[in-house]
Amino acid sequence: MRTITKTEFKKLAGYIKKNYGINLKEEKLSLVTGRLNNLLAQKSLSSFSEYYDYVISDKTGGAATAMINKITTNHTFFMREADHFRYFKEKVLPWLKSTVKDRDLRIWSAGCSTGEEPYTLAMLTDEFFGNEKMWWDTRILATDISERVLCGAEKGIYSNEDMEALPYCWKTNYFKKLERGQFVITDRIKNDVIYRRLNLMDAAFPFKKKLHVIFCRNVMIYFDSQTRQELVNKFYDLTEYGGYLFIGHSESLIREHTKYKYVMPAVYRKVHMA
């Protein structure tokens, strides 16, 4: 197993922070070493200095993508922070139905990981609109930096344990049973989620219209305060007046530094200025 020096770690961490926003502190040194060692072995690289040179010289971007796939932690589950989904169902969806005149809902799950969050939003939306859904564009954009998790999310296959928190009616209405105790999301819900790779550190996001709802939960915990502030400002500029931002319960916005208005823990709203 190759070891990483503090100098090598600093160079690698600097590259990752600059390009992906992830702030790797020195206590993550052993984690980085463990997760990246296989990549060094695959390329017959003898040191992390060689690996760093390999990553920055690879013009295809494949080396950097493989590195980020290893570095990022993609832990999530259905109904995580369930009070957010209750609020989305009871407050946000009725607001959208009464105010979005062109019936084009624009909901973004940023840092969607393995798909549990956007699929939950899609199931809530399907349940809420019922037969009226055919008259609405309810598709949800789901993005992540990791191609590996996006690939898994698009397949929409989950174990029985993964689905424990879901209502029984959802399990029967929105999933089909496979072999070996696995279930797959039905096409009705799967087709309501559009998966794309997106780096939240990109200078601009590819949105032509502003968004009604942004879910970006448990992503900014990996960023330093300046990176978080810059990202939240970008979110604000992308949000329609009246629109919502949901963040993780372990995250918070400094009220003096954001134009979003606090609604409830980890939920914020862009309101009209007086």
Secondary structure, 3 states (H helix, E strand, C coil): CCCCCHHHHHHHHHHHHHHHCCCCCHHHHHHHHHHHHHHHHHCCCCCHHHHHHHHHHCCCCHHHHHHHHHHCCCCCCCCCCHHHHHHHHHHHHHHHHHHCCCCECCEEEECCCCCHHHHHHHHHHHHHHHHHHHHCECCEEEEECCHHHHHHHHHCEEECCCCCCCCHHHHHHHEEECCCCEEEECHHHHCCEEEEECCCCCCCCCCCCCEEEEEECCCHHHCCHHHHHHHHHHHHHHEEEEEEEEECCCCCCCHHHCCCEEEECCEEECCCCC
